[in-house]
Amino acid sequence: MASEKAPPRVGVAAIIYRPDGKFVAGKRKGSHGSGTWQLPGGHLEHGESVLVCAEREVLEETGLKVRGVKIVAVTNDVFEEAGKHYVTLFVRCELADQAAEPEVLEPDKCEGWSWKTWEDLRRFLAALSQGASSASQGGDALFLPLVHLLEQNDNLDQL
């Protein structure tokens, strides 16, 4: 019996560090996972390389010019309520200008960009497990690929 659900899509998420070790994260808006923290990224387009996808998505969403360096992690993310399934590739990226600041270039998709630490995200995840029932609820919840990334990696500063 064939599945009526769409096949998994490939998502690409960019990990962009600045010199102090913080990275860019923003709150999703207007799509599945609305109100949760995410990294810049999006869908891999037909024929596009993963590193180029990360560079393109970061520029489109934040205005930051980056160079995709390497894929550092992969998560398998099934959004049951939304009926979506993604394989998310996390790409380490380098800023072209270390002093550059992200801008909200897609206000219908992101509330705003901030510089966060892995410890910030671990605190969000801990608060979620203690009080909230789903990673898709608002507040300081995390987008499902970030939940999986944190669960699967003990030493995120090495990514």
C-alpha positions in Angstrom: 0.0 0.0 0.0 1.5 3.3 -1.1 1.8 6.2 1.4 -0.4 9.2 0.7 2.0 11.5 2.4 4.6 13.5 0.5 8.1 12.0 0.5 10.7 13.6 2.8 12.3 16.9 1.7 15.8 18.1 2.3 16.2 21.1 4.6 19.4 23.0 5.0 20.2 24.9 8.2 23.2 27.2 8.6 25.4 27.4 11.7 27.0 30.9 11.5 29.4 31.8 14.3 30.8 35.2 15.1 34.2 35.5 16.8 32.7 35.3 20.4 31.2 31.8 19.7 27.6 32.9 19.4 25.6 32.0 16.3 22.5 33.4 14.5 19.1 32.1 15.4 15.6 33.5 14.8 12.0 32.8 15.6 9.9 31.1 12.9 6.7 32.8 11.7 3.9 31.8 9.4 4.7 28.1 8.8 5.0 24.8 10.7 6.9 25.4 13.8 5.8 29.0 14.1 7.1 30.7 17.2 10.0 28.3 17.6 13.7 29.1 17.4 15.5 28.1 14.2 18.7 28.6 12.3 18.7 30.4 8.9 18.0 27.9 6.1 15.4 26.4 3.8 14.9 23.9 1.1 17.5 22.4 -1.1 16.6 23.3 -4.7 16.9 20.9 -7.7 20.5 20.6 -8.8 21.8 22.9 -6.0 24.8 21.9 -3.9 24.2 21.8 -0.1 26.8 24.4 0.6 25.5 26.8 -2.0 22.0 26.3 -0.6 23.2 27.4 2.8 24.9 30.5 1.4 21.8 31.4 -0.7 19.3 30.9 2.1 21.4 32.9 4.6 21.7 35.8 2.2 18.0 35.8 1.3 16.9 35.6 5.0 19.5 37.6 6.9 21.5 39.6 4.3 24.7 38.0 5.7 27.3 36.9 3.2 28.7 33.6 4.2 30.7 30.7 2.8 29.4 27.2 3.4 32.3 25.2 4.8 31.0 21.7 5.5 28.0 19.6 6.6 28.4 19.0 10.3 25.2 17.1 11.3 22.1 15.5 9.9 18.7 15.0 11.6 15.6 13.1 10.6 12.6 15.3 11.4 9.0 14.1 11.2 6.4 16.9 11.9 3.4 14.6 12.6 0.9 17.4 13.1 1.9 19.2 9.9 2.2 16.0 7.9 5.8 16.9 6.9 9.0 15.0 6.9 12.5 16.5 6.4 16.0 15.4 6.5 17.9 18.4 7.7 21.5 19.0 6.8 23.4 21.4 9.2 26.1 23.4 7.4 28.9 25.2 9.2 29.3 28.6 7.5 31.9 31.4 7.9 30.9 35.1 7.9 32.5 37.2 5.1 32.4 40.2 7.4 32.9 39.2 11.1 31.2 42.4 12.3 28.1 42.0 10.1 24.7 41.8 11.8 21.7 39.8 10.5 18.6 41.7 9.2 15.1 40.4 8.9 14.6 40.2 5.1 11.6 37.9 5.2 9.4 39.4 7.9 6.6 37.0 7.0 8.8 34.0 7.9 10.9 35.3 10.8 10.2 37.5 13.8 13.8 38.5 14.3 17.4 37.3 14.4 19.6 37.1 17.5 23.0 35.8 18.5 22.6 32.7 20.8 24.8 30.1 22.4 24.3 26.3 22.5 23.7 26.8 26.2 20.8 29.2 25.5 19.2 26.5 23.3 19.8 23.8 25.9 18.0 25.9 28.5 15.1 26.3 26.1 15.0 22.6 25.6 15.2 21.9 29.3 12.4 24.3 30.0 10.3 22.6 27.3 10.8 19.2 28.7 9.8 20.4 32.2 6.7 22.4 31.3 5.5 22.4 27.7 4.1 19.4 25.9 5.4 20.0 22.4 8.4 21.5 20.6 5.9 23.2 18.2 4.5 25.5 20.9 5.7 29.1 21.3 7.7 30.8 24.0 11.3 29.7 23.9 10.7 26.4 22.2 13.0 25.0 19.5 12.2 24.0 15.9 12.2 20.2 15.7 15.5 19.9 13.8 17.2 21.9 16.5 15.6 19.7 19.2 17.1 16.6 17.4 20.5 18.3 16.9 20.7 19.0 20.6 19.6 15.5 21.5 22.1 13.8 19.2 25.2 15.9 19.9 27.0 16.4 23.3 29.7 18.7 22.0 27.9 21.2 19.8 30.7 23.8 20.0 32.8 21.5 17.8 30.2 21.7 15.0 
